[in-house]
Amino acid sequence: MICESAGILKYGDKGNMTKPEIDKTIDFLIKTKKDGQFRAFWKTFDESVNLMTSGEGRDPVDVVAGRGGGALQGRRLQIPAAQGSYRSWGDGLAIAKHLKGPQLDAAYDYINWYLSGWAGAFLNRQGYYSAVLETAKANMTADEWGFWMDGKPAQGDIKSPQGVVMEKAGAVRDGGSFYERMGAVACWNAVMDEDRYMVQKWNQFIAA
């Protein structure tokens, strides 16, 4: 999206880039990395939180691009972390085709439980979204739903699933409501046709 807005490259489909598009994108990223644009990279949620808590980030605010949960965890640890950008992903449950009898019944029982509300509320309280919002809502307070889903100012303390205060009264979620956030998605993709090539080029960028 940066390449497009800067007029560097116009993609046919950002979610399924061609090899020439990948090459130009990675060349741009390597140049900006050598110019000092990126402080650090992380592979896991915990690595992003450790970077914020290490004191190596920009004071007083660490800008975390990627999963918003990292910024939320930083704020829970009293670090004024901001979510500089974010990506979304879908994570689904599937039933293996070989299951039969009691195993198949157990798989359906688990999926039914997972979508029944408790797990959805647990996810929502971390800044993520449940696949079935109605059942999640039934397991959240009106203030929690207003903060996480409607983009409203918190009326009281907003707590993590573990009961730790993450936001104080008056706070507003980064990016606004569910509809504002999902309406701002600019690119959807699954596994690109050139995924293996993309990974190779990305590793060149990380090593540059």
C-alpha positions in Angstrom: 0.0 0.0 0.0 2.9 2.3 0.7 4.4 1.5 -2.7 1.1 2.4 -4.4 0.4 5.6 -2.5 4.0 6.7 -3.3 3.5 6.0 -7.0 6.3 3.4 -7.0 4.2 0.5 -8.2 0.6 -0.3 -9.2 -0.3 -3.9 -8.3 -2.7 -6.0 -10.3 -3.8 -7.7 -7.0 -1.9 -6.9 -3.8 -3.3 -10.1 -2.3 -1.7 -12.3 -5.0 1.4 -10.5 -6.3 3.4 -11.6 -9.3 7.2 -12.2 -9.2 8.0 -8.8 -10.7 5.8 -7.1 -8.2 7.4 -9.0 -5.4 10.8 -8.1 -6.6 10.0 -4.4 -6.8 8.4 -4.4 -3.4 11.3 -6.2 -1.7 13.8 -3.9 -3.4 11.9 -0.9 -2.0 11.8 -2.5 1.5 15.5 -3.3 1.5 16.3 0.3 0.5 14.1 1.8 3.3 15.6 -0.7 5.8 19.1 0.5 4.8 17.9 4.1 5.3 17.0 3.2 8.9 13.2 2.9 8.6 12.8 -0.3 10.7 13.9 -0.7 14.3 13.3 -4.4 14.7 11.3 -7.4 13.4 9.4 -10.0 15.3 8.0 -13.4 14.6 5.8 -14.0 17.6 3.4 -12.1 19.8 5.8 -12.5 22.8 8.7 -11.0 20.8 6.7 -7.9 20.1 5.9 -7.4 23.7 9.5 -8.1 24.8 10.7 -5.4 22.4 8.4 -2.9 24.0 9.3 -3.9 27.6 13.1 -3.9 26.8 13.2 -0.1 26.6 14.7 -0.3 23.1 11.7 1.2 21.4 11.0 4.8 20.8 10.2 6.7 24.0 7.5 7.2 25.1 5.5 5.3 22.5 6.3 2.1 20.8 4.5 1.7 17.4 3.8 -1.9 16.7 2.8 -3.0 13.2 1.0 -6.3 13.1 -1.2 -8.0 15.6 -3.0 -5.4 17.7 -2.9 -7.6 20.7 0.8 -6.8 21.1 0.0 -3.1 21.6 -2.8 -4.0 24.0 -0.5 -6.2 26.0 2.0 -3.4 26.1 -0.6 -1.0 27.6 -1.5 -3.7 30.1 2.1 -3.5 31.2 1.9 0.2 31.6 3.7 0.9 28.3 2.0 3.6 26.2 2.0 1.5 23.1 0.2 2.5 20.0 -0.9 0.3 17.1 0.7 1.9 14.1 -1.0 -0.4 11.6 -2.7 -3.8 11.7 -3.5 -6.8 9.6 -6.3 -9.2 10.0 -6.4 -12.9 9.5 -9.0 -15.6 9.7 -8.5 -18.7 11.7 -10.9 -21.6 11.1 -11.8 -24.9 12.6 -12.1 -27.9 10.3 -13.0 -31.5 10.8 -10.7 -34.2 9.4 -12.5 -36.3 6.8 -11.5 -39.6 8.4 -13.4 -39.0 11.7 -16.3 -41.2 12.4 -18.5 -42.2 15.3 -17.6 -40.8 18.7 -14.6 -38.9 17.3 -16.8 -37.1 14.8 -19.4 -36.3 17.5 -16.6 -35.0 19.8 -15.4 -32.7 17.0 -18.8 -31.3 16.4 -19.3 -30.9 20.2 -16.1 -28.9 20.4 -17.0 -26.6 17.5 -20.4 -26.0 18.9 -18.9 -25.1 22.3 -16.3 -22.8 20.7 -19.0 -20.8 18.9 -21.4 -20.8 21.8 -20.1 -17.6 23.3 -17.5 -18.0 26.1 -14.6 -18.4 23.7 -15.8 -15.6 21.5 -16.0 -13.2 24.5 -12.5 -14.3 25.5 -11.2 -13.4 22.0 -13.0 -10.1 21.9 -11.5 -9.0 25.2 -8.1 -9.3 23.5 -9.1 -7.1 20.6 -9.9 -9.9 18.2 -13.3 -10.8 16.7 -15.3 -14.0 17.2 -16.9 -15.6 14.2 -20.3 -15.5 15.9 -20.6 -12.1 17.4 -24.1 -12.6 18.8 -23.1 -15.4 21.2 -20.0 -13.5 22.2 -22.0 -10.4 23.0 -24.2 -12.5 25.4 -21.0 -13.3 27.4 -19.8 -9.7 27.6 -20.9 -6.6 29.6 -22.5 -3.7 27.8 -19.4 -1.6 28.5 -17.1 -4.3 27.2 -19.2 -4.6 24.0 -19.4 -0.8 23.6 -15.6 -0.5 23.9 -14.4 -3.4 21.8 -17.2 -3.6 19.2 -19.0 -0.2 19.0 -16.0 2.1 19.4 -17.5 3.8 22.4 -15.5 5.4 25.2 -15.1 3.0 28.1 -17.4 3.7 31.0 -15.2 1.9 33.5 -12.0 -0.1 33.6 -11.6 -2.5 30.6 -10.0 -5.7 31.7 -8.2 -8.5 29.9 -9.6 -12.0 30.0 -7.4 -12.6 33.0 -9.0 -9.7 34.8 -6.0 -7.3 34.5 -6.9 -3.6 33.7 -5.9 -2.7 30.1 -7.8 0.6 29.7 -9.2 3.2 32.0 -12.6 4.9 31.8 -12.8 7.3 28.8 -10.4 5.3 26.6 -11.4 4.6 23.0 -10.2 1.6 21.0 -7.7 2.3 18.3 -9.4 2.2 14.9 -12.9 2.6 16.2 -15.8 0.2 15.9 -15.9 -3.2 14.4 -17.6 -1.8 11.2 -15.1 1.0 10.9 -12.1 -1.3 11.3 -13.4 -4.0 9.0 -14.6 -1.4 6.5 -11.0 0.0 6.3 -9.5 -3.3 5.1 -7.6 -2.6 1.9 -6.4 -6.0 0.9 -7.5 -9.6 1.4 -5.3 -12.5 0.5 -4.8 -16.2 1.3 -1.7 -18.0 0.2 -0.3 -16.3 -2.8 0.4 -18.3 -6.0 4.0 -17.2 -5.6 4.1 -17.8 -1.8 7.4 -19.8 -1.8 9.1 -17.1 -3.9 7.7 -14.4 -1.6 9.1 -16.2 1.5 12.6 -16.4 -0.2 12.5 -12.7 -1.1 11.2 -11.8 2.4 14.2 -13.6 4.0 16.5 -11.6 1.8 14.9 -8.5 3.1 15.3 -9.6 6.8 18.9 -10.5 6.1 19.8 -7.3 4.3 
